[in-house]
Amino acid sequence: MPHPEQAEQIRFIFDSVLRERNVSNVLSLVQAKGIGLPERKCKNGVVWPANPISRAHLYRIIRNPVYVGKVRYKNKLYPGEQEGIVSAEVFQEVQDLLDAKRIKRGYTRKLIDGLLRGLLYCKECGSKMVPTYGKKNGRKHFYYICHKCQREGYASCPTKTVRQAEFNEAVIRRLSERGLLNRAEFERLSIDKQTSALMETAEKITYAYQDEYIEVFLKNGVSFGFRAKVKPHIGGVPKRERQAYKNRQKLKADKATYYKALALQIREYMRVNNLSQKQCAQALGLSSARGSQILALI
């Protein structure tokens, strides 16, 4: 049976999941409350120091049936010797919530492309910076994020996210200017081969978030650095990009309106001249498939 204080912390975590319905928010609450993993001493004498709870460990807690007095063996649950510290109803509600999100997102996690995957490191904490993306208005925006931030929450490291496209461009341009990269040949390669080509030249790349300073360490022991504005835009997407997106959406809407009007005219032409859809398409110089696509809009 866990210590009463630890039992209260476990109940707080489960209640927070049901209240927030978002594991990232719960992780922030847990860290703000100072809940962490206690120091542990193994039988062989090794001492594991106290650590903050990571996202992965938080999932292990809220998925663990031991907190309702059960044990898992060969994917089946059996009554355990310990008493539960969370009610079966709360535990099941949390599992249903997690399962629903898992089904909605799909079971397969696709590896996110990132040109600098395996090369880029956070200067502040030494962790790798990994590719990620966010969605806004149906569009994907790609970034690199400090892996420690991703695992333990944004409060764990001052380095947050940086825009992937701008970061990649800054590095490629500097390598090209120094004669370390043939840009024309490089851009003809697939992203995997581009990453391999960079790894043949560079040992690692670090980024200091506060100073916006990128440093490239080459295989020959030489290093160089430069500043680049690669942080996410404050206040969201810049005005010029927002306007370009609105113009594209307006163009799509205008095209949709035009084709709907055209479909109505074709339908009326068929009625007046007593034509079949195929005959009408031939008269207008359209293929039968194209005629069907246009008429399907009404």
N, C-alpha and C positions, 0 to 999 in steps of 0.2 A: 504494500500500500504506500503510495507516495506521501511525502510530507504534506500536511494540510495546506501550506502556502502554495506548494506546487499544484495540488489538486484544484485550488481556487483559480490558479492561472490557466489550467487546462480548460476549466469551465468557461472562463472569460474568453478564451480563444474560440471555442465552439459557439458560444452566444454571439460573438462578434461576426463570425462567418454568416450566421443567419440574419443578423441585423444589416451588415454591410453588403452581403452577397457579392463580394469581390475580394479575392485573396490578397491582392496587392494592397488594398486599403487596410485589411486586417494586419498584414505584416508591418505597415507603418504604425498602427495602433500598438501592436505588441512591442515594437522597438521603443516607441515613445514612453510606454509604461515601464520599460526597463526589464522586461521578461527575456531571459536568455537561458542558455544551456549551462547547468551548474558544473562545477569542477568534478571530474570523475577519476577514481583510482582503480586501475585494472588489477586483476589477480597477479599479474607478473610484475607489479610495482610501477608500471608506467602511469603517469598522471596526465589526464587530458584537461587542459585549462578551460575555464569558463569562456564561453563564446556567445555572441548574439545569435538569435535564431535566424537561419537563412530561409529563403523561400522553399527550397527543397525539404528542409526539416519541418517546416510548417505543414507542408502537404503530408509528410509522414505522420505527424501528430493527428491531423484531422481524418486520416484514413485508417488509423490504428484501432482495431476492435478491442484492444486490451482495456481501453478506457470505459467500455460498457461491460467489463467482466468476462470477455470472451477471448479465445486464442484462435489463430488461423493455422491450420495444418493441411497441406496439400490442397489449397484453395477452398477449404471448407472451414466453417466456424464451429467451435465447440465451447461449451461452458468452461470457464477457467476457475482456478482456485481463488483469485483475487476478486474483491468487490469492485463494482463499477463506480466511477466518479462522475459519469455523464449519463443522463437518462437515455434509454433505448430510443425513445421518440426523437430526441434532439439529434442523436448520432445518425439515425436513419434519414432525418430531414437534411442533414448536412451531406450525406452520401448521395441523396437524390439530387440535390442542387449541383454537386460536382459532376455527377454522371450526366445531367442534362446539358451542362456546359461542354462536357467532353464530346457528347454526341453531336451537338450543334457545330463544334469546331472541326470534328473529324478526328480519327485516331492517329493518322499519320502526320508526323511533324516533318515538313519539308525543310531541307537545309537552305537557309537564306544565303543568296549569293552576296559575296563581298570581296572586292578585288584585293584588299589588304588582310584578308582572313589569315591568321597565323603569324602575321608580321607586326601588327599594330598593338602597342602596349600603352597603358595609362601611366604617365610620368608620376602622378601623385601617389598611387598605391602599388604600382607594379603589376596589376592584373592585366590580362589581355583585354582588348577592346574588340567586341564581336559585332557582326552585322545584325541589324534588327530593322523593323519597319513599323510605321503607324498608318492608320487609315483615317482619312478625313474627306467627307463628301464623295465617298466611293473611290478616292484616289489613294494609292500607296506612296508613302514618303519613306525613303530608305535612309538609315542612320548607322553609325557605329556607336556602341554604348559600352561603358566600363562594365566588365563582367561582375565585378563586386557589387556595383549598383544594381545590376539585374538580379543578382542572387539575394542581396541583403537589404535592398531598398536604397532610395536616393540619398538618405542621410548618411550612408556608410562611406561615401567618397565624394569629394568636391567635383570630380569629373562626371558630367552627365552625358548627353548625347551630342554628336556632331553630324553635320550633313554629309552623307556618304559621297554624293557626286562631287561636291566642291572639294572634299578632302582628297579623293582620288585624283582629281584634276590638278590640285596643287602639287602633289607628290610627283605625278607623271611629268608635269611641266618642268619642275626643278631638275629631275633626273635627265630629261631631254636636253635642257639647257647646258648641263655639264657634260654632255656627250656620253652619258652612261646608258642611254636608251635611244633606239631608233624608233621614233614615234609612229611613222608610217607603217613599218612592219609590225610594231607592237599592236596597233589598233586593228590589224587584220586577224589577230589571234582570238581564240575563244577565251572566255573569262578565266577558265581553269589554267590554260596555257599562259595567260598574262600573269596570273599569280605565280606560276612556276618560274617565269622569266624574271619577275621581281625578286624572288627568293634566291635566284642565282647571283643577283647583284647586291641585295641588301640583307644584312643580318637581322635587323629589326628596326622598327620605326616607333618613336615615342611621341606622345602628345601631352603638353602641359596646358590644362584647360584654363587656368587662371590667366596665364600669359599669352594664350593662343599661339603657342610655340611648338612647331613640329621639328623633330630632330631625326635624321636618317643616319643609321650606322651601317656602313658598307662592309662587305666581306673582307676587304683588304685592310681593315682597321681604321680607315679614315671615316670621319663623321662630319656632317654639316647640318645647319639648322636654319629655319626661316619662320616668319610669322604668316598666318593665313586666317582669314575670317571664315570659319567653318561651323560656328555655333548656329543652332536653330534661330530663325528670324524671330526677334521679339515682337509680340503682337500677331504672330501667325505668318502666313504667306505674304510676301511683298505685294504692294498694290499692283505693279506691272504684271506679276504672275496671276494675281486674282482676276485682273481685267482680261488677260489672254484666255483664262479658263472660262470666264463668262461669255466671251465672244464665241468660243468653240461650242458652248452649250446653246447659245442663241442660233448659231448656224445649224446645229442639229435640229432644233425646234422648227426653224424656218423650212428645212428640208422635209421634215415630217408633215408640216402643214401643206407644203406644195404637193407632196405625193398623195395626201388624202384628197385634196381638191382634184388632182388628176384622176384619181380612182373614181370619184363621183362623176366626172365628165365622161370617162370610159363607160361606166355603167349606164349613163343616160344615152350615150351613142349606141350601145348595144340594144337598148330598149326601143329607141326610135327606128333603127334600121333592122330590127328583128334578127340580130346576129348572135351566133354562139360566141363563147369566150375565145375559142381558137380562131374563128373567122375574124373577130374584132382585132385580135393581136396581129394577124397577117395584114389586115387593112392598115393598121397603124405602124407597120414595120417593126413589131416587137416579137420576141420569141414567146412561145406559150408559157414558159416558166416565168419570164419577166412580167407578162400580163397577169399571171396568177399572183405573183408577189405584190403587185400594185393593188389589185382588187382585194387582197386579204387585209388591207389597211382599213377597210370600212365594213 
